[in-house]
Amino acid sequence: MSKRLSSAFVLHLALLTLAVTLSVLMGAVPIPLRDVLRVALARLQGAPPPADIPSYTATILFQLRLPHTALMLLTGSALGVSGAAYQGIFRNPLADPYLLGVASGAGLGAVAVLAWNPSPALGGMFLLPAAAFGGGVLTVLVVYLLARVNGHVPTTALILAGVAIGSLTAALTSFLMLRSEDTLHRALVYLFGGAPLSGWKPVLAVLPYWLAGTAVLLLSGHALNVLQFGEEQAQQLGLAVGRAKVVILAAASLTAAAAVAFAGIIGFVGLVAPHIARLLWGEDYRRLVALSLLGGAIMLLLADLLARILLAPQSLPVGIVTALFGAPFFLWVLQRTKRHGGMR
């Protein structure tokens, strides 16, 4: 591993550690680091929290703050790594789970489960990512087929297809919400990026999907590099293009759908994190995928922190914060791509 690459991972891990620490310490009720360490040490020893620490500290820390931080870390990393995979497989820096419609398709599946109002038990919660995965995979496949022209996927066609299918799934989602007024509030919060469930159960439910999807994508760096030469050239270089694209597409959809299922629809993380990693550390997908995973986690943790403290004690849905920062970044990327002749 080169010195520059080592520096990249060390920097990302340091920033991730800082973001996790701030997420645990800050919020509507700030918790001093010293109290966190003392309460955690007491929990490890099986002892009650120290008497001089407020009794609610342990509850906030272990039942709210830590599981929420873990969920945001998993969600941000899933969106970042899936965004890098989409950009690589489509050879397009503007592709991400949100713009391609996979997030809205996955959201439709998840809202359908919310409208059905299954049991809140853990077994019932596994229906959320399953339904989101089905909606997300179907959506991205339809967008890809609609945008494909003579073996290529032009940027304009990709965006238009994503917008069109995204609008269709949004309309169907609205219909389900209107038909299920008792779940309207939960669905609205979810669609703005508000995690509908709290505690450790959502983290445990999303973890298997996250592990499976990210493992495949982290091992797909070489295939994504070869795909940058075009499908015909990649085939000549010995890559089974059809199988590689199906596997990568399924893994990216799995990770994005799992993130959407439990954290709500959160835009632009899958666009911004890979693009920043590409600008700073280069185009090699063998490192870009891993750096996008870390960068997405950092970005969403910091955005979630802002969402919790801007209007404290009220908390904003994190999707609002990511949109405020991500939309201008998308416009900048679009202009930059046009100037460099990237609009095909």
C-alpha positions as CSV (number, residue, x, y, z in Angstrom):
1,M,0.0,0.0,0.0
2,S,1.4,3.4,-1.1
3,K,2.2,6.1,1.4
4,R,-0.5,8.3,-0.2
5,L,-3.1,5.6,0.0
6,S,-2.2,4.9,3.6
7,S,-2.6,8.6,4.4
8,A,-6.0,8.6,2.7
9,F,-7.3,5.7,4.9
10,V,-5.8,7.1,8.1
11,L,-7.4,10.5,7.4
12,H,-10.8,8.9,6.7
13,L,-10.6,6.7,9.8
14,A,-9.6,9.7,12.0
15,L,-12.5,11.8,10.6
16,L,-14.9,8.9,11.1
17,T,-13.8,8.5,14.7
18,L,-14.3,12.2,15.3
19,A,-17.8,12.1,13.7
20,V,-18.8,9.1,15.7
21,T,-17.6,10.8,18.9
22,L,-19.5,14.0,18.2
23,S,-22.6,12.1,17.3
24,V,-22.5,10.3,20.6
25,L,-21.7,13.4,22.7
26,M,-23.9,16.0,21.1
27,G,-27.6,16.4,20.7
28,A,-30.7,17.9,22.5
29,V,-29.1,16.7,25.7
30,P,-25.2,17.0,25.5
31,I,-23.3,14.3,27.4
32,P,-19.7,15.1,28.5
33,L,-17.1,12.7,27.2
34,R,-16.0,11.9,30.8
35,D,-19.5,10.8,31.7
36,V,-19.8,8.6,28.6
37,L,-16.5,6.8,29.5
38,R,-17.6,6.4,33.1
39,V,-21.0,5.1,32.2
40,A,-19.6,2.7,29.6
41,L,-17.0,1.4,32.0
42,A,-19.7,0.7,34.6
43,R,-21.8,-1.1,32.0
44,L,-18.8,-3.3,31.1
45,Q,-18.2,-4.1,34.7
46,G,-21.9,-4.9,35.3
47,A,-22.2,-2.1,37.8
48,P,-24.8,0.7,38.1
49,P,-23.9,4.1,36.7
50,P,-22.0,6.4,39.0
51,A,-24.3,8.2,41.5
52,D,-23.0,11.7,40.5
53,I,-24.2,11.2,36.9
54,P,-27.8,11.9,36.0
55,S,-29.9,8.7,35.8
56,Y,-31.1,9.5,32.3
57,T,-27.6,9.5,30.9
58,A,-27.3,5.7,30.5
59,T,-30.8,5.5,28.9
60,I,-29.9,8.2,26.4
61,L,-26.6,6.7,25.7
62,F,-27.4,3.0,25.3
63,Q,-31.0,3.1,24.1
64,L,-31.0,6.2,21.9
65,R,-27.6,7.8,21.0
66,L,-25.4,4.8,20.4
67,P,-27.9,2.8,18.3
68,H,-28.8,5.9,16.3
69,T,-25.2,6.6,15.6
70,A,-24.6,3.1,14.5
71,L,-27.6,3.2,12.1
72,M,-26.4,6.5,10.6
73,L,-22.9,5.0,10.2
74,L,-24.3,1.9,8.4
75,T,-26.6,4.0,6.3
76,G,-24.0,6.6,5.2
77,S,-21.5,3.9,4.3
78,A,-24.1,2.0,2.4
79,L,-25.1,5.0,0.3
80,G,-21.5,6.0,-0.3
81,V,-20.3,2.6,-1.4
82,S,-23.4,2.0,-3.6
83,G,-23.0,5.4,-5.2
84,A,-19.4,4.6,-6.1
85,A,-20.6,1.3,-7.6
86,Y,-23.4,3.0,-9.7
87,Q,-21.0,5.6,-11.0
88,G,-18.5,2.9,-12.0
89,I,-21.0,0.5,-13.6
90,F,-22.6,3.3,-15.6
91,R,-19.3,5.2,-16.1
92,N,-21.1,8.3,-15.1
93,P,-20.1,10.7,-12.2
94,L,-23.8,11.8,-11.8
95,A,-25.2,8.4,-11.0
96,D,-26.3,7.7,-7.5
97,P,-29.1,5.8,-5.7
98,Y,-31.2,8.9,-5.4
99,L,-30.9,10.2,-9.0
100,L,-31.4,6.8,-10.5
101,G,-34.7,6.3,-8.7
102,V,-33.5,3.3,-6.7
103,A,-34.0,5.2,-3.5
104,S,-37.6,6.2,-4.4
105,G,-38.4,2.7,-5.6
106,A,-37.0,1.3,-2.4
107,G,-39.0,3.9,-0.5
108,L,-42.2,2.8,-2.3
109,G,-41.6,-0.8,-1.1
110,A,-40.9,0.4,2.5
111,V,-43.9,2.7,2.6
112,A,-46.1,-0.2,1.4
113,V,-45.0,-2.2,4.4
114,L,-45.6,0.8,6.7
115,A,-49.1,1.2,5.2
116,W,-49.7,-2.5,5.8
117,N,-48.6,-1.8,9.4
118,P,-46.8,-5.1,10.2
119,S,-45.8,-6.2,13.7
120,P,-43.1,-4.0,15.2
121,A,-41.3,-7.2,16.3
122,L,-37.9,-7.8,14.7
123,G,-39.3,-10.5,12.5
124,G,-41.8,-7.9,11.1
125,M,-39.0,-5.4,10.6
126,F,-37.2,-7.7,8.2
127,L,-40.0,-7.1,5.8
128,L,-38.9,-3.5,5.4
129,P,-35.5,-4.1,3.7
130,A,-37.0,-7.1,1.8
131,A,-39.7,-4.9,0.3
132,A,-37.3,-2.0,-0.2
133,F,-34.8,-4.2,-2.0
134,G,-37.4,-5.5,-4.4
135,G,-38.6,-2.0,-5.2
136,G,-35.0,-0.6,-5.5
137,V,-33.8,-3.4,-7.8
138,L,-36.9,-3.2,-10.1
139,T,-36.6,0.6,-10.3
140,V,-32.9,0.7,-11.2
141,L,-33.3,-2.0,-13.9
142,V,-36.2,-0.1,-15.5
143,V,-34.2,3.2,-15.5
144,Y,-31.1,1.4,-17.0
145,L,-33.1,-0.2,-19.8
146,L,-34.9,3.0,-20.6
147,A,-31.7,5.1,-20.7
148,R,-29.6,2.6,-22.7
149,V,-29.0,3.7,-26.3
150,N,-27.0,1.6,-28.7
151,G,-25.1,-0.1,-26.0
152,H,-24.4,3.2,-24.1
153,V,-26.0,5.0,-21.2
154,P,-26.0,8.8,-22.0
155,T,-26.0,11.1,-19.0
156,T,-29.1,13.0,-20.1
157,A,-31.1,9.9,-20.8
158,L,-30.0,8.4,-17.5
159,I,-31.2,11.5,-15.5
160,L,-34.4,11.8,-17.4
161,A,-35.3,8.1,-17.0
162,G,-34.4,8.4,-13.3
163,V,-36.6,11.5,-12.9
164,A,-39.5,9.9,-14.7
165,I,-39.5,6.6,-12.9
166,G,-38.8,8.4,-9.6
167,S,-41.9,10.6,-10.2
168,L,-44.0,7.5,-10.9
169,T,-42.9,5.7,-7.7
170,A,-43.4,9.0,-5.8
171,A,-47.0,9.1,-7.1
172,L,-47.6,5.5,-6.0
173,T,-46.1,6.3,-2.6
174,S,-48.4,9.3,-2.2
175,F,-51.4,7.1,-3.1
176,L,-50.5,4.6,-0.4
177,M,-50.0,7.3,2.1
178,L,-53.4,8.8,1.3
179,R,-55.0,5.4,1.6
180,S,-53.4,4.9,5.0
181,E,-54.0,8.0,7.0
182,D,-53.2,6.4,10.3
183,T,-49.6,5.9,9.1
184,L,-49.3,9.3,7.2
185,H,-47.1,11.0,9.8
186,R,-44.7,8.1,10.0
187,A,-44.5,7.9,6.2
188,L,-43.9,11.6,5.8
189,V,-41.1,11.6,8.4
190,Y,-39.6,8.5,6.7
191,L,-39.7,10.1,3.2
192,F,-37.7,13.1,4.5
193,G,-35.0,10.9,5.9
194,G,-36.3,10.4,9.4
195,A,-35.4,7.0,10.8
196,P,-38.9,5.4,11.6
197,L,-37.5,3.1,14.3
198,S,-35.2,3.5,17.2
199,G,-33.1,1.3,19.4
200,W,-30.8,-1.6,18.5
201,K,-33.3,-3.7,16.5
202,P,-33.1,-1.7,13.3
203,V,-29.3,-1.9,13.5
204,L,-29.4,-5.7,13.9
205,A,-32.0,-5.9,11.1
206,V,-30.0,-3.9,8.5
207,L,-26.6,-5.4,9.4
208,P,-26.8,-8.7,7.4
209,Y,-27.9,-6.7,4.2
210,W,-25.1,-4.2,4.8
211,L,-22.5,-6.9,5.3
212,A,-23.5,-8.9,2.2
213,G,-23.7,-5.9,-0.1
214,T,-20.6,-4.0,1.0
215,A,-18.5,-7.2,0.9
216,V,-19.3,-7.8,-2.7
217,L,-18.7,-4.2,-3.7
218,L,-15.4,-4.0,-1.9
219,L,-14.2,-7.0,-3.9
220,S,-15.5,-5.5,-7.2
221,G,-12.9,-2.8,-7.6
222,H,-11.0,-4.5,-10.3
223,A,-14.1,-5.3,-12.3
224,L,-15.2,-1.7,-12.1
225,N,-11.8,-0.5,-13.3
226,V,-12.0,-2.8,-16.3
227,L,-15.6,-1.6,-17.1
228,Q,-14.3,1.9,-17.5
229,F,-12.8,0.8,-20.9
230,G,-16.3,0.0,-22.2
231,E,-18.2,-3.2,-22.4
232,E,-16.6,-4.5,-25.6
233,Q,-13.0,-3.8,-24.4
234,A,-13.8,-5.3,-21.0
235,Q,-15.0,-8.5,-22.6
236,Q,-11.8,-8.7,-24.6
237,L,-9.8,-8.3,-21.4
238,G,-11.4,-11.4,-20.0
239,L,-14.2,-9.9,-17.8
240,A,-17.6,-11.6,-17.9
241,V,-19.3,-8.3,-18.4
242,G,-22.9,-9.4,-18.1
243,R,-22.4,-11.4,-14.9
244,A,-20.2,-8.7,-13.3
245,K,-22.7,-6.0,-14.0
246,V,-25.6,-8.1,-12.6
247,V,-23.7,-8.9,-9.4
248,I,-22.5,-5.3,-8.8
249,L,-25.9,-3.9,-9.6
250,A,-27.6,-6.3,-7.3
251,A,-25.1,-5.7,-4.5
252,A,-25.4,-1.9,-4.9
253,S,-29.2,-2.0,-4.9
254,L,-29.1,-4.3,-1.8
255,T,-27.0,-1.8,0.2
256,A,-28.9,1.2,-0.9
257,A,-32.3,-0.5,-0.3
258,A,-31.3,-1.6,3.2
259,A,-30.2,1.9,4.0
260,V,-33.4,3.5,2.8
261,A,-35.5,0.8,4.6
262,F,-34.5,1.9,8.0
263,A,-33.2,5.5,7.7
264,G,-35.7,6.9,5.2
265,I,-34.9,8.5,1.8
266,I,-31.6,10.4,2.1
267,G,-30.4,12.0,-1.1
268,F,-27.0,13.1,-2.4
269,V,-24.7,11.1,0.0
270,G,-24.2,8.5,-2.8
271,L,-23.3,11.3,-5.2
272,V,-21.1,13.5,-3.0
273,A,-19.0,10.9,-1.1
274,P,-17.6,9.1,-4.2
275,H,-17.0,12.3,-6.1
276,I,-15.0,13.8,-3.3
277,A,-13.0,10.6,-3.0
278,R,-12.4,10.6,-6.7
279,L,-11.2,14.3,-6.7
280,L,-8.8,13.7,-3.8
281,W,-7.5,10.2,-4.3
282,G,-8.0,9.3,-8.0
283,E,-10.1,7.1,-10.2
284,D,-8.9,3.6,-9.1
285,Y,-12.0,1.8,-7.9
286,R,-10.0,-0.7,-5.8
287,R,-9.5,2.2,-3.3
288,L,-12.4,4.5,-4.4
289,V,-15.1,2.0,-3.3
290,A,-13.6,1.7,0.2
291,L,-13.0,5.4,0.6
292,S,-16.5,6.2,-0.6
293,L,-17.8,3.8,2.1
294,L,-15.9,5.7,4.8
295,G,-16.7,9.1,3.3
296,G,-20.4,8.4,3.1
297,A,-20.4,7.4,6.8
298,I,-18.6,10.6,7.8
299,M,-20.9,12.8,5.7
300,L,-24.1,11.3,7.0
301,L,-23.0,11.3,10.6
302,L,-22.1,15.0,10.4
303,A,-25.3,15.9,8.6
304,D,-27.3,14.0,11.2
305,L,-25.5,15.9,13.9
306,L,-26.5,19.2,12.3
307,A,-30.1,17.9,12.0
308,R,-30.2,17.2,15.7
309,I,-28.7,20.4,17.0
310,L,-29.9,23.1,14.5
311,L,-33.4,23.4,16.0
312,A,-32.7,21.6,19.3
313,P,-34.6,20.1,21.1
314,Q,-36.5,19.5,17.9
315,S,-34.8,17.2,15.4
316,L,-34.9,17.7,11.6
317,P,-35.1,14.8,9.2
318,V,-31.5,14.3,8.1
319,G,-32.6,14.1,4.4
320,I,-33.4,17.9,4.6
321,V,-29.8,18.7,5.6
322,T,-28.2,16.4,3.0
323,A,-30.4,18.0,0.3
324,L,-29.4,21.5,1.3
325,F,-25.7,20.7,0.9
326,G,-26.0,18.1,-1.8
327,A,-28.1,19.9,-4.4
328,P,-25.6,22.7,-4.9
329,F,-22.8,20.1,-5.1
330,F,-24.8,18.2,-7.8
331,L,-25.2,21.4,-9.8
332,W,-21.4,22.0,-9.6
333,V,-20.6,18.4,-10.7
334,L,-23.1,18.8,-13.6
335,Q,-21.4,22.0,-14.8
336,R,-17.9,20.5,-14.3
337,T,-18.9,17.4,-16.3
338,K,-20.2,19.5,-19.1
339,R,-17.0,21.6,-19.3
340,H,-14.9,18.5,-19.5
341,G,-17.0,16.9,-22.2
342,G,-18.4,14.3,-20.0
343,M,-22.0,14.7,-21.2
344,R,-22.5,11.9,-23.7
